[in-house]
Amino acid sequence: MTKRNNEYQMNCSQIFFSAHSLKATINRNIYVDEVNEVIIHGDVIMSYENDKPYPNKLLLKFVNNRPIPDPNLWYADFKRKIK
């Protein structure tokens, strides 16, 4: 893990998908190289520090002119989730 602009950046050789994230990536036609791009260069928009078994972060990155995560679930600023 390296530090960039007061944020820590992960350098991973492998990515493991949860069932939820795998389903979402398949449904949205998101490719593994796009996931890598989001992990390396994305901005943290939500932190879930109490998630188990590990804390989670939701990242935002525009890849090939499309936002990841799903823009239909977020307000335009990607700071608040539509309920």
C-alpha positions in Angstrom: 0.0 0.0 0.0 1.4 3.4 -0.9 0.3 6.9 0.1 -0.9 9.4 -2.5 -2.4 12.9 -1.7 -2.9 11.9 2.0 -4.8 8.7 0.9 -3.5 5.2 0.8 -3.4 3.5 -2.6 -3.6 -0.3 -2.9 -1.3 -2.2 -5.2 -2.8 -5.6 -5.7 -1.8 -8.5 -7.9 -5.2 -10.2 -7.4 -8.7 -9.0 -7.0 -11.4 -11.1 -5.3 -15.0 -10.2 -6.0 -17.8 -10.7 -3.5 -21.0 -12.3 -4.9 -22.6 -8.8 -4.8 -19.9 -7.0 -6.6 -19.5 -9.8 -9.2 -23.2 -9.6 -10.0 -23.0 -5.8 -10.3 -20.0 -5.8 -12.6 -21.6 -8.4 -14.9 -24.9 -6.5 -15.0 -23.2 -3.3 -15.9 -20.6 -4.8 -18.3 -17.7 -3.6 -16.2 -14.4 -5.3 -17.2 -11.6 -6.3 -14.8 -9.2 -3.7 -16.3 -11.8 -1.0 -15.5 -12.0 -2.3 -11.9 -8.2 -2.0 -11.6 -8.4 1.6 -12.9 -11.0 2.4 -10.2 -9.0 0.8 -7.5 -5.8 2.5 -8.5 -7.1 6.0 -9.4 -10.6 6.2 -7.9 -11.8 8.6 -5.2 -13.4 7.4 -2.0 -17.0 8.5 -1.9 -18.2 6.4 1.0 -16.4 4.6 3.8 -17.9 1.6 5.7 -15.4 1.3 8.5 -17.6 -1.1 10.6 -18.2 -3.6 7.8 -17.2 -7.2 8.6 -14.9 -9.0 8.1 -13.0 -6.0 6.7 -13.8 -2.3 6.3 -15.0 -1.3 2.9 -14.8 1.8 0.7 -16.9 2.8 -2.3 -14.8 4.4 -5.0 -15.7 6.7 -7.9 -13.9 6.9 -11.2 -15.0 7.8 -14.7 -13.7 5.1 -17.0 -14.3 5.4 -20.7 -16.6 8.4 -20.0 -18.9 6.4 -17.7 -19.0 6.6 -14.0 -18.4 3.6 -11.8 -20.5 3.1 -9.5 -23.9 3.0 -11.1 -25.1 6.6 -11.6 -28.7 5.6 -11.2 -28.1 5.0 -7.5 -26.5 8.3 -6.7 -27.3 12.0 -6.9 -25.3 13.8 -9.6 -22.5 14.8 -7.1 -21.9 11.1 -6.2 -21.8 12.2 -2.5 -25.3 11.0 -1.5 -27.0 7.8 -2.4 -30.6 7.9 -3.7 -32.8 6.1 -1.2 
